[in-house]
Amino acid sequence: MADAGSHAKRPDNSFTLTEEGMRQTQELLFFAYRDFTGEADALLADFGFGRAHHRVIYFVGRHPGMAVSELLGILKITKQSLSRVLSQLINDGFILQRSDAADRRRRHLYLTAKGVDLERRLTERQSQLIAGAYQDAGAEAAQGFRAVLRAIINEQDRARVAPREAVE
């Protein structure tokens, strides 16, 4: 079977961005990130949580049973930083940690019902923002935006994200 992307029109890479164009793009990213995280930050603050907690909740919800070592690889934070956040989420009843049957040192993470509810509430509004932006911009722009985001991610981590054709 042919690669789903092989029939797509190749992007025109002949354009040149000026320094001003690059700065405008960075500014757009800063404002978009602020608005993308704003409501989630307010909800997280109600629990005494921050963005690190949000990332842990999101990825554990996205990959139930993931090992702590996998989460460290995704987040690229120290064990000490993760330990503080994870301990709080476990103690507050949002995450459940289970030892691996084969290797007791390996720990797997799961959202509790309380964690699933919080993850849903956090993700719901952000999904609405993205969906609205995609509708406003159109399918071709949405596909281009995803391609740009994928290109920004380092090559190693691109494999962690759903394949290009899966996000259509």
LUMDO-130145 format. One record per atom (N, C-alpha, C): x, y, z; residue number from 1; atom name. Coordinates in nm, 2 decimals, padded with zeros to 4 digits. Example, Ala and Ser with C-alpha at 12.3 -4.5 7.8 and 13.67 -1.06 7.14 Angstrom:
2
{{01.32; -00.57; 00.78}; 1; N};
{{01.23; -00.45; 00.78}; 1; CA};
{{01.32; -00.33; 00.78}; 1; C};
{{01.28; -00.22; 00.71}; 2; N};
{{01.37; -00.11; 00.71}; 2; CA};
{{01.29; 00.00; 00.79}; 2; C};
END
This chain:
168
{{00.08; -00.12; 00.00}; 1; N};
{{00.00; 00.00; 00.00}; 1; CA};
{{00.09; 00.12; 00.00}; 1; C};
{{00.05; 00.22; -00.08}; 2; N};
{{00.13; 00.34; -00.09}; 2; CA};
{{00.12; 00.43; 00.04}; 2; C};
{{00.22; 00.50; 00.07}; 3; N};
{{00.22; 00.60; 00.18}; 3; CA};
{{00.11; 00.70; 00.15}; 3; C};
{{00.03; 00.73; 00.25}; 4; N};
{{-00.08; 00.82; 00.24}; 4; CA};
{{-00.03; 00.96; 00.20}; 4; C};
{{00.09; 00.99; 00.24}; 5; N};
{{00.14; 01.13; 00.21}; 5; CA};
{{00.21; 01.13; 00.07}; 5; C};
{{00.23; 01.02; 00.00}; 6; N};
{{00.30; 01.02; -00.12}; 6; CA};
{{00.22; 01.09; -00.23}; 6; C};
{{00.09; 01.09; -00.22}; 7; N};
{{00.01; 01.15; -00.32}; 7; CA};
{{-00.02; 01.30; -00.30}; 7; C};
{{00.02; 01.35; -00.18}; 8; N};
{{00.00; 01.49; -00.15}; 8; CA};
{{00.09; 01.58; -00.23}; 8; C};
{{00.04; 01.70; -00.25}; 9; N};
{{00.12; 01.80; -00.32}; 9; CA};
{{00.24; 01.84; -00.23}; 9; C};
{{00.36; 01.84; -00.29}; 10; N};
{{00.48; 01.88; -00.21}; 10; CA};
{{00.47; 02.03; -00.19}; 10; C};
{{00.51; 02.07; -00.07}; 11; N};
{{00.51; 02.21; -00.04}; 11; CA};
{{00.62; 02.29; -00.12}; 11; C};
{{00.59; 02.41; -00.14}; 12; N};
{{00.68; 02.50; -00.21}; 12; CA};
{{00.78; 02.56; -00.11}; 12; C};
{{00.90; 02.51; -00.11}; 13; N};
{{01.00; 02.55; -00.01}; 13; CA};
{{01.09; 02.67; -00.06}; 13; C};
{{01.04; 02.73; -00.17}; 14; N};
{{01.12; 02.83; -00.23}; 14; CA};
{{01.11; 02.97; -00.17}; 14; C};
{{01.02; 02.99; -00.07}; 15; N};
{{01.00; 03.12; -00.01}; 15; CA};
{{01.11; 03.14; 00.09}; 15; C};
{{01.13; 03.27; 00.12}; 16; N};
{{01.23; 03.31; 00.22}; 16; CA};
{{01.16; 03.39; 00.32}; 16; C};
{{01.18; 03.36; 00.45}; 17; N};
{{01.12; 03.44; 00.55}; 17; CA};
{{01.22; 03.55; 00.59}; 17; C};
{{01.17; 03.67; 00.61}; 18; N};
{{01.26; 03.77; 00.66}; 18; CA};
{{01.27; 03.76; 00.81}; 18; C};
{{01.36; 03.84; 00.87}; 19; N};
{{01.37; 03.84; 01.01}; 19; CA};
{{01.24; 03.88; 01.07}; 19; C};
{{01.18; 03.98; 01.01}; 20; N};
{{01.05; 04.03; 01.07}; 20; CA};
{{00.94; 03.92; 01.06}; 20; C};
{{00.94; 03.85; 00.95}; 21; N};
{{00.85; 03.74; 00.93}; 21; CA};
{{00.87; 03.63; 01.04}; 21; C};
{{00.99; 03.60; 01.07}; 22; N};
{{01.02; 03.50; 01.17}; 22; CA};
{{00.98; 03.55; 01.31}; 22; C};
{{01.01; 03.68; 01.33}; 23; N};
{{00.96; 03.74; 01.46}; 23; CA};
{{00.81; 03.74; 01.48}; 23; C};
{{00.74; 03.77; 01.37}; 24; N};
{{00.60; 03.76; 01.37}; 24; CA};
{{00.55; 03.62; 01.40}; 24; C};
{{00.61; 03.52; 01.34}; 25; N};
{{00.57; 03.38; 01.36}; 25; CA};
{{00.60; 03.35; 01.51}; 25; C};
{{00.71; 03.39; 01.57}; 26; N};
{{00.74; 03.36; 01.71}; 26; CA};
{{00.64; 03.43; 01.80}; 26; C};
{{00.60; 03.55; 01.76}; 27; N};
{{00.50; 03.62; 01.84}; 27; CA};
{{00.37; 03.55; 01.83}; 27; C};
{{00.33; 03.50; 01.72}; 28; N};
{{00.20; 03.43; 01.70}; 28; CA};
{{00.21; 03.30; 01.79}; 28; C};
{{00.32; 03.23; 01.79}; 29; N};
{{00.33; 03.11; 01.87}; 29; CA};
{{00.32; 03.15; 02.02}; 29; C};
{{00.38; 03.26; 02.07}; 30; N};
{{00.37; 03.30; 02.21}; 30; CA};
{{00.23; 03.33; 02.24}; 30; C};
{{00.16; 03.41; 02.16}; 31; N};
{{00.02; 03.44; 02.19}; 31; CA};
{{-00.07; 03.32; 02.18}; 31; C};
{{-00.05; 03.23; 02.08}; 32; N};
{{-00.13; 03.11; 02.07}; 32; CA};
{{-00.11; 03.02; 02.19}; 32; C};
{{00.02; 03.00; 02.23}; 33; N};
{{00.05; 02.92; 02.35}; 33; CA};
{{-00.02; 02.97; 02.47}; 33; C};
{{-00.01; 03.10; 02.49}; 34; N};
{{-00.08; 03.17; 02.61}; 34; CA};
{{-00.23; 03.14; 02.61}; 34; C};
{{-00.29; 03.15; 02.50}; 35; N};
{{-00.44; 03.13; 02.49}; 35; CA};
{{-00.47; 02.98; 02.50}; 35; C};
{{-00.38; 02.90; 02.44}; 36; N};
{{-00.40; 02.75; 02.44}; 36; CA};
{{-00.40; 02.70; 02.59}; 36; C};
{{-00.31; 02.76; 02.67}; 37; N};
{{-00.28; 02.71; 02.80}; 37; CA};
{{-00.36; 02.78; 02.91}; 37; C};
{{-00.42; 02.90; 02.88}; 38; N};
{{-00.48; 02.99; 02.97}; 38; CA};
{{-00.59; 02.92; 03.06}; 38; C};
{{-00.69; 02.87; 02.99}; 39; N};
{{-00.80; 02.81; 03.07}; 39; CA};
{{-00.76; 02.68; 03.14}; 39; C};
{{-00.67; 02.61; 03.08}; 40; N};
{{-00.61; 02.49; 03.15}; 40; CA};
{{-00.54; 02.53; 03.28}; 40; C};
{{-00.46; 02.64; 03.27}; 41; N};
{{-00.38; 02.68; 03.38}; 41; CA};
{{-00.48; 02.72; 03.50}; 41; C};
{{-00.59; 02.79; 03.46}; 42; N};
{{-00.68; 02.83; 03.56}; 42; CA};
{{-00.74; 02.71; 03.63}; 42; C};
{{-00.78; 02.61; 03.56}; 43; N};
{{-00.84; 02.49; 03.61}; 43; CA};
{{-00.73; 02.41; 03.70}; 43; C};
{{-00.61; 02.40; 03.65}; 44; N};
{{-00.51; 02.34; 03.73}; 44; CA};
{{-00.48; 02.41; 03.86}; 44; C};
{{-00.49; 02.54; 03.86}; 45; N};
{{-00.46; 02.62; 03.98}; 45; CA};
{{-00.56; 02.59; 04.09}; 45; C};
{{-00.68; 02.55; 04.05}; 46; N};
{{-00.78; 02.51; 04.15}; 46; CA};
{{-00.74; 02.39; 04.23}; 46; C};
{{-00.65; 02.31; 04.17}; 47; N};
{{-00.60; 02.19; 04.24}; 47; CA};
{{-00.46; 02.21; 04.30}; 47; C};
{{-00.40; 02.33; 04.28}; 48; N};
{{-00.27; 02.35; 04.32}; 48; CA};
{{-00.16; 02.29; 04.22}; 48; C};
{{-00.21; 02.27; 04.10}; 49; N};
{{-00.12; 02.21; 04.00}; 49; CA};
{{-00.07; 02.32; 03.90}; 49; C};
{{00.03; 02.28; 03.82}; 50; N};
{{00.09; 02.36; 03.72}; 50; CA};
{{00.10; 02.29; 03.59}; 50; C};
{{00.17; 02.34; 03.49}; 51; N};
{{00.18; 02.29; 03.36}; 51; CA};
{{00.25; 02.15; 03.36}; 51; C};
{{00.34; 02.13; 03.45}; 52; N};
{{00.41; 02.00; 03.46}; 52; CA};
{{00.30; 01.89; 03.49}; 52; C};
{{00.21; 01.92; 03.58}; 53; N};
{{00.11; 01.83; 03.62}; 53; CA};
{{00.02; 01.80; 03.50}; 53; C};
{{-00.01; 01.91; 03.42}; 54; N};
{{-00.09; 01.89; 03.30}; 54; CA};
{{-00.03; 01.80; 03.20}; 54; C};
{{00.10; 01.81; 03.18}; 55; N};
{{00.17; 01.73; 03.08}; 55; CA};
{{00.17; 01.58; 03.13}; 55; C};
{{00.19; 01.56; 03.26}; 56; N};
{{00.19; 01.42; 03.31}; 56; CA};
{{00.05; 01.36; 03.30}; 56; C};
{{-00.05; 01.44; 03.33}; 57; N};
{{-00.19; 01.39; 03.32}; 57; CA};
{{-00.22; 01.36; 03.18}; 57; C};
{{-00.18; 01.45; 03.09}; 58; N};
{{-00.21; 01.43; 02.95}; 58; CA};
{{-00.15; 01.30; 02.89}; 58; C};
{{-00.02; 01.29; 02.91}; 59; N};
{{00.05; 01.17; 02.85}; 59; CA};
{{00.02; 01.04; 02.92}; 59; C};
{{-00.01; 01.04; 03.05}; 60; N};
{{-00.05; 00.92; 03.11}; 60; CA};
{{-00.19; 00.88; 03.06}; 60; C};
{{-00.28; 00.98; 03.04}; 61; N};
{{-00.41; 00.95; 02.98}; 61; CA};
{{-00.40; 00.91; 02.84}; 61; C};
{{-00.31; 00.96; 02.77}; 62; N};
{{-00.29; 00.92; 02.62}; 62; CA};
{{-00.23; 00.78; 02.61}; 62; C};
{{-00.15; 00.74; 02.71}; 63; N};
{{-00.07; 00.62; 02.70}; 63; CA};
{{-00.09; 00.54; 02.83}; 63; C};
{{-00.21; 00.49; 02.86}; 64; N};
{{-00.23; 00.42; 02.99}; 64; CA};
{{-00.13; 00.31; 03.01}; 64; C};
{{-00.07; 00.30; 03.13}; 65; N};
{{00.02; 00.19; 03.15}; 65; CA};
{{00.17; 00.22; 03.11}; 65; C};
{{00.19; 00.34; 03.07}; 66; N};
{{00.33; 00.38; 03.03}; 66; CA};
{{00.42; 00.37; 03.15}; 66; C};
{{00.54; 00.34; 03.13}; 67; N};
{{00.64; 00.33; 03.24}; 67; CA};
{{00.69; 00.47; 03.27}; 67; C};
{{00.73; 00.48; 03.40}; 68; N};
{{00.78; 00.61; 03.44}; 68; CA};
{{00.90; 00.65; 03.35}; 68; C};
{{00.98; 00.56; 03.32}; 69; N};
{{01.10; 00.59; 03.23}; 69; CA};
{{01.06; 00.64; 03.09}; 69; C};
{{00.95; 00.59; 03.04}; 70; N};
{{00.90; 00.65; 02.91}; 70; CA};
{{00.85; 00.79; 02.93}; 70; C};
{{00.78; 00.82; 03.04}; 71; N};
{{00.73; 00.95; 03.07}; 71; CA};
{{00.85; 01.05; 03.08}; 71; C};
{{00.95; 01.00; 03.15}; 72; N};
{{01.08; 01.09; 03.16}; 72; CA};
{{01.13; 01.12; 03.02}; 72; C};
{{01.13; 01.02; 02.93}; 73; N};
{{01.18; 01.04; 02.80}; 73; CA};
{{01.10; 01.14; 02.72}; 73; C};
{{00.97; 01.14; 02.74}; 74; N};
{{00.88; 01.24; 02.67}; 74; CA};
{{00.90; 01.38; 02.73}; 74; C};
{{00.89; 01.39; 02.86}; 75; N};
{{00.89; 01.52; 02.92}; 75; CA};
{{01.03; 01.59; 02.92}; 75; C};
{{01.14; 01.50; 02.92}; 76; N};
{{01.27; 01.55; 02.92}; 76; CA};
{{01.29; 01.64; 03.05}; 76; C};
{{01.25; 01.59; 03.16}; 77; N};
{{01.28; 01.66; 03.29}; 77; CA};
{{01.35; 01.56; 03.38}; 77; C};
{{01.41; 01.61; 03.49}; 78; N};
{{01.48; 01.52; 03.58}; 78; CA};
{{01.39; 01.43; 03.66}; 78; C};
{{01.45; 01.32; 03.70}; 79; N};
{{01.37; 01.23; 03.79}; 79; CA};
{{01.32; 01.30; 03.91}; 79; C};
{{01.40; 01.39; 03.96}; 80; N};
{{01.36; 01.47; 04.08}; 80; CA};
{{01.23; 01.55; 04.06}; 80; C};
{{01.23; 01.62; 03.94}; 81; N};
{{01.12; 01.71; 03.91}; 81; CA};
{{00.99; 01.62; 03.88}; 81; C};
{{01.01; 01.51; 03.81}; 82; N};
{{00.90; 01.42; 03.79}; 82; CA};
{{00.85; 01.36; 03.92}; 82; C};
{{00.94; 01.33; 04.00}; 83; N};
{{00.90; 01.26; 04.13}; 83; CA};
{{00.81; 01.35; 04.21}; 83; C};
{{00.84; 01.48; 04.22}; 84; N};
{{00.76; 01.58; 04.30}; 84; CA};
{{00.62; 01.59; 04.24}; 84; C};
{{00.61; 01.60; 04.11}; 85; N};
{{00.48; 01.62; 04.04}; 85; CA};
{{00.40; 01.49; 04.05}; 85; C};
{{00.47; 01.38; 04.02}; 86; N};
{{00.40; 01.25; 04.02}; 86; CA};
{{00.35; 01.21; 04.16}; 86; C};
{{00.43; 01.24; 04.26}; 87; N};
{{00.39; 01.21; 04.40}; 87; CA};
{{00.27; 01.29; 04.44}; 87; C};
{{00.26; 01.41; 04.40}; 88; N};
{{00.14; 01.49; 04.43}; 88; CA};
{{00.02; 01.44; 04.36}; 88; C};
{{00.04; 01.40; 04.23}; 89; N};
{{-00.08; 01.35; 04.16}; 89; CA};
{{-00.12; 01.21; 04.21}; 89; C};
{{-00.03; 01.13; 04.26}; 90; N};
{{-00.07; 01.00; 04.32}; 90; CA};
{{-00.13; 01.02; 04.45}; 90; C};
{{-00.07; 01.11; 04.54}; 91; N};
{{-00.13; 01.13; 04.67}; 91; CA};
{{-00.27; 01.20; 04.66}; 91; C};
{{-00.29; 01.28; 04.56}; 92; N};
{{-00.42; 01.35; 04.55}; 92; CA};
{{-00.52; 01.26; 04.47}; 92; C};
{{-00.48; 01.14; 04.43}; 93; N};
{{-00.58; 01.05; 04.37}; 93; CA};
{{-00.60; 01.06; 04.23}; 93; C};
{{-00.51; 01.12; 04.15}; 94; N};
{{-00.53; 01.14; 04.01}; 94; CA};
{{-00.46; 01.03; 03.93}; 94; C};
{{-00.36; 00.98; 03.98}; 95; N};
{{-00.28; 00.88; 03.91}; 95; CA};
{{-00.26; 00.76; 04.00}; 95; C};
{{-00.26; 00.64; 03.94}; 96; N};
{{-00.23; 00.51; 04.01}; 96; CA};
{{-00.10; 00.46; 03.95}; 96; C};
{{-00.02; 00.41; 04.04}; 97; N};
{{00.11; 00.36; 04.00}; 97; CA};
{{00.12; 00.21; 04.04}; 97; C};
{{00.15; 00.12; 03.94}; 98; N};
{{00.16; -00.02; 03.96}; 98; CA};
{{00.30; -00.07; 03.92}; 98; C};
{{00.35; -00.16; 04.00}; 99; N};
{{00.48; -00.23; 03.97}; 99; CA};
{{00.45; -00.33; 03.86}; 99; C};
{{00.55; -00.34; 03.77}; 100; N};
{{00.55; -00.44; 03.66}; 100; CA};
{{00.56; -00.58; 03.72}; 100; C};
{{00.48; -00.68; 03.67}; 101; N};
{{00.49; -00.81; 03.73}; 101; CA};
{{00.62; -00.88; 03.71}; 101; C};
{{00.69; -00.85; 03.59}; 102; N};
{{00.81; -00.91; 03.56}; 102; CA};
{{00.93; -00.84; 03.63}; 102; C};
{{00.92; -00.71; 03.64}; 103; N};
{{01.03; -00.63; 03.70}; 103; CA};
{{00.97; -00.54; 03.80}; 103; C};
{{00.98; -00.57; 03.92}; 104; N};
{{00.92; -00.49; 04.03}; 104; CA};
{{00.97; -00.35; 04.04}; 104; C};
{{01.09; -00.32; 03.98}; 105; N};
{{01.15; -00.19; 03.98}; 105; CA};
{{01.08; -00.10; 03.88}; 105; C};
{{01.02; -00.16; 03.78}; 106; N};
{{00.96; -00.08; 03.67}; 106; CA};
{{00.81; -00.05; 03.71}; 106; C};
{{00.78; 00.08; 03.70}; 107; N};
{{00.65; 00.12; 03.75}; 107; CA};
{{00.56; 00.18; 03.63}; 107; C};
{{00.44; 00.14; 03.63}; 108; N};
{{00.34; 00.18; 03.52}; 108; CA};
{{00.24; 00.27; 03.58}; 108; C};
{{00.20; 00.37; 03.49}; 109; N};
{{00.11; 00.47; 03.54}; 109; CA};
{{-00.02; 00.47; 03.47}; 109; C};
{{-00.13; 00.50; 03.55}; 110; N};
{{-00.26; 00.50; 03.50}; 110; CA};
{{-00.34; 00.61; 03.56}; 110; C};
{{-00.43; 00.67; 03.49}; 111; N};
{{-00.52; 00.77; 03.55}; 111; CA};
{{-00.63; 00.70; 03.63}; 111; C};
{{-00.66; 00.76; 03.74}; 112; N};
{{-00.78; 00.71; 03.81}; 112; CA};
{{-00.90; 00.77; 03.75}; 112; C};
{{-01.02; 00.74; 03.80}; 113; N};
{{-01.14; 00.80; 03.75}; 113; CA};
{{-01.14; 00.95; 03.77}; 113; C};
{{-01.08; 00.99; 03.88}; 114; N};
{{-01.06; 01.14; 03.90}; 114; CA};
{{-00.97; 01.20; 03.80}; 114; C};
{{-00.86; 01.13; 03.77}; 115; N};
{{-00.76; 01.17; 03.67}; 115; CA};
{{-00.82; 01.18; 03.53}; 115; C};
{{-00.90; 01.08; 03.50}; 116; N};
{{-00.97; 01.08; 03.37}; 116; CA};
{{-01.06; 01.20; 03.35}; 116; C};
{{-01.13; 01.23; 03.46}; 117; N};
{{-01.22; 01.34; 03.45}; 117; CA};
{{-01.14; 01.47; 03.44}; 117; C};
{{-01.04; 01.49; 03.51}; 118; N};
{{-00.96; 01.61; 03.50}; 118; CA};
{{-00.89; 01.62; 03.36}; 118; C};
{{-00.84; 01.51; 03.31}; 119; N};
{{-00.78; 01.51; 03.18}; 119; CA};
{{-00.88; 01.55; 03.07}; 119; C};
{{-01.00; 01.50; 03.08}; 120; N};
{{-01.11; 01.53; 02.99}; 120; CA};
{{-01.14; 01.68; 02.99}; 120; C};
{{-01.15; 01.73; 03.11}; 121; N};
{{-01.19; 01.87; 03.12}; 121; CA};
{{-01.08; 01.96; 03.07}; 121; C};
{{-00.95; 01.92; 03.09}; 122; N};
{{-00.84; 02.00; 03.04}; 122; CA};
{{-00.83; 01.99; 02.89}; 122; C};
{{-00.85; 01.88; 02.83}; 123; N};
{{-00.84; 01.85; 02.69}; 123; CA};
{{-00.95; 01.90; 02.61}; 123; C};
{{-01.07; 01.90; 02.67}; 124; N};
{{-01.19; 01.94; 02.60}; 124; CA};
{{-01.18; 02.08; 02.54}; 124; C};
{{-01.15; 02.18; 02.62}; 125; N};
{{-01.15; 02.32; 02.58}; 125; CA};
{{-01.03; 02.34; 02.48}; 125; C};
{{-00.92; 02.28; 02.50}; 126; N};
{{-00.81; 02.29; 02.41}; 126; CA};
{{-00.84; 02.23; 02.27}; 126; C};
{{-00.92; 02.12; 02.27}; 127; N};
{{-00.96; 02.06; 02.15}; 127; CA};
{{-01.06; 02.15; 02.08}; 127; C};
{{-01.14; 02.22; 02.15}; 128; N};
{{-01.24; 02.31; 02.09}; 128; CA};
{{-01.16; 02.43; 02.02}; 128; C};
{{-01.06; 02.48; 02.09}; 129; N};
{{-00.98; 02.59; 02.03}; 129; CA};
{{-00.92; 02.55; 01.90}; 129; C};
{{-00.86; 02.43; 01.90}; 130; N};
{{-00.79; 02.38; 01.78}; 130; CA};
{{-00.89; 02.35; 01.67}; 130; C};
{{-01.00; 02.29; 01.70}; 131; N};
{{-01.11; 02.26; 01.60}; 131; CA};
{{-01.16; 02.39; 01.54}; 131; C};
{{-01.18; 02.49; 01.62}; 132; N};
{{-01.23; 02.62; 01.57}; 132; CA};
{{-01.13; 02.69; 01.48}; 132; C};
{{-01.00; 02.68; 01.52}; 133; N};
{{-00.89; 02.74; 01.44}; 133; CA};
{{-00.88; 02.66; 01.31}; 133; C};
{{-00.89; 02.53; 01.31}; 134; N};
{{-00.88; 02.45; 01.19}; 134; CA};
{{-01.00; 02.49; 01.09}; 134; C};
{{-01.12; 02.50; 01.15}; 135; N};
{{-01.23; 02.54; 01.07}; 135; CA};
{{-01.21; 02.67; 01.00}; 135; C};
{{-01.17; 02.77; 01.08}; 136; N};
{{-01.14; 02.90; 01.03}; 136; CA};
{{-01.04; 02.90; 00.92}; 136; C};
{{-00.93; 02.83; 00.94}; 137; N};
{{-00.82; 02.83; 00.85}; 137; CA};
{{-00.84; 02.74; 00.73}; 137; C};
{{-00.91; 02.63; 00.74}; 138; N};
{{-00.94; 02.54; 00.63}; 138; CA};
{{-00.84; 02.42; 00.64}; 138; C};
{{-00.88; 02.32; 00.56}; 139; N};
{{-00.81; 02.19; 00.57}; 139; CA};
{{-00.67; 02.19; 00.53}; 139; C};
{{-00.64; 02.27; 00.42}; 140; N};
{{-00.50; 02.27; 00.37}; 140; CA};
{{-00.41; 02.34; 00.47}; 140; C};
{{-00.46; 02.45; 00.53}; 141; N};
{{-00.39; 02.52; 00.63}; 141; CA};
{{-00.37; 02.44; 00.76}; 141; C};
{{-00.47; 02.36; 00.80}; 142; N};
{{-00.46; 02.27; 00.91}; 142; CA};
{{-00.35; 02.17; 00.89}; 142; C};
{{-00.35; 02.11; 00.77}; 143; N};
{{-00.25; 02.01; 00.74}; 143; CA};
{{-00.11; 02.07; 00.73}; 143; C};
{{-00.10; 02.19; 00.68}; 144; N};
{{00.03; 02.26; 00.68}; 144; CA};
{{00.08; 02.30; 00.82}; 144; C};
{{-00.02; 02.34; 00.91}; 145; N};
{{00.02; 02.37; 01.05}; 145; CA};
{{00.07; 02.24; 01.12}; 145; C};
{{00.01; 02.13; 01.10}; 146; N};
{{00.05; 02.01; 01.16}; 146; CA};
{{00.19; 01.97; 01.10}; 146; C};
{{00.21; 01.99; 00.98}; 147; N};
{{00.34; 01.96; 00.92}; 147; CA};
{{00.45; 02.05; 00.98}; 147; C};
{{00.42; 02.18; 01.00}; 148; N};
{{00.52; 02.27; 01.06}; 148; CA};
{{00.55; 02.22; 01.20}; 148; C};
{{00.44; 02.19; 01.28}; 149; N};
{{00.47; 02.15; 01.42}; 149; CA};
{{00.55; 02.02; 01.42}; 149; C};
{{00.52; 01.93; 01.33}; 150; N};
{{00.60; 01.80; 01.33}; 150; CA};
{{00.74; 01.83; 01.29}; 150; C};
{{00.77; 01.93; 01.20}; 151; N};
{{00.91; 01.96; 01.16}; 151; CA};
{{00.98; 02.03; 01.28}; 151; C};
{{00.91; 02.10; 01.37}; 152; N};
{{00.97; 02.17; 01.48}; 152; CA};
{{01.02; 02.06; 01.58}; 152; C};
{{00.94; 01.96; 01.60}; 153; N};
{{00.98; 01.85; 01.70}; 153; CA};
{{01.11; 01.78; 01.65}; 153; C};
{{01.19; 01.75; 01.75}; 154; N};
{{01.32; 01.69; 01.71}; 154; CA};
{{01.29; 01.55; 01.66}; 154; C};
{{01.37; 01.50; 01.57}; 155; N};
{{01.35; 01.38; 01.49}; 155; CA};
{{01.32; 01.26; 01.58}; 155; C};
{{01.39; 01.24; 01.69}; 156; N};
{{01.36; 01.13; 01.78}; 156; CA};
{{01.22; 01.13; 01.84}; 156; C};
{{01.17; 01.25; 01.87}; 157; N};
{{01.03; 01.26; 01.93}; 157; CA};
{{00.92; 01.25; 01.82}; 157; C};
{{00.95; 01.27; 01.70}; 158; N};
{{00.85; 01.26; 01.59}; 158; CA};
{{00.79; 01.12; 01.59}; 158; C};
{{00.87; 01.02; 01.62}; 159; N};
{{00.82; 00.89; 01.63}; 159; CA};
{{00.72; 00.86; 01.74}; 159; C};
{{00.72; 00.95; 01.84}; 160; N};
{{00.63; 00.94; 01.96}; 160; CA};
{{00.49; 00.99; 01.92}; 160; C};
{{00.48; 01.08; 01.82}; 161; N};
{{00.36; 01.14; 01.78}; 161; CA};
{{00.29; 01.05; 01.68}; 161; C};
{{00.16; 01.06; 01.68}; 162; N};
{{00.08; 00.98; 01.58}; 162; CA};
{{00.14; 01.01; 01.44}; 162; C};
{{00.14; 00.90; 01.36}; 163; N};
{{00.19; 00.92; 01.22}; 163; CA};
{{00.10; 01.03; 01.14}; 163; C};
{{00.17; 01.09; 01.05}; 164; N};
{{00.10; 01.20; 00.98}; 164; CA};
{{-00.04; 01.16; 00.92}; 164; C};
{{-00.05; 01.05; 00.87}; 165; N};
{{-00.18; 01.01; 00.81}; 165; CA};
{{-00.29; 00.98; 00.92}; 165; C};
{{-00.25; 00.96; 01.04}; 166; N};
{{-00.34; 00.93; 01.15}; 166; CA};
{{-00.41; 01.05; 01.20}; 166; C};
{{-00.36; 01.17; 01.17}; 167; N};
{{-00.42; 01.29; 01.22}; 167; CA};
{{-00.51; 01.36; 01.12}; 167; C};
{{-00.53; 01.30; 01.01}; 168; N};
{{-00.62; 01.36; 00.90}; 168; CA};
{{-00.76; 01.38; 00.95}; 168; C};
END
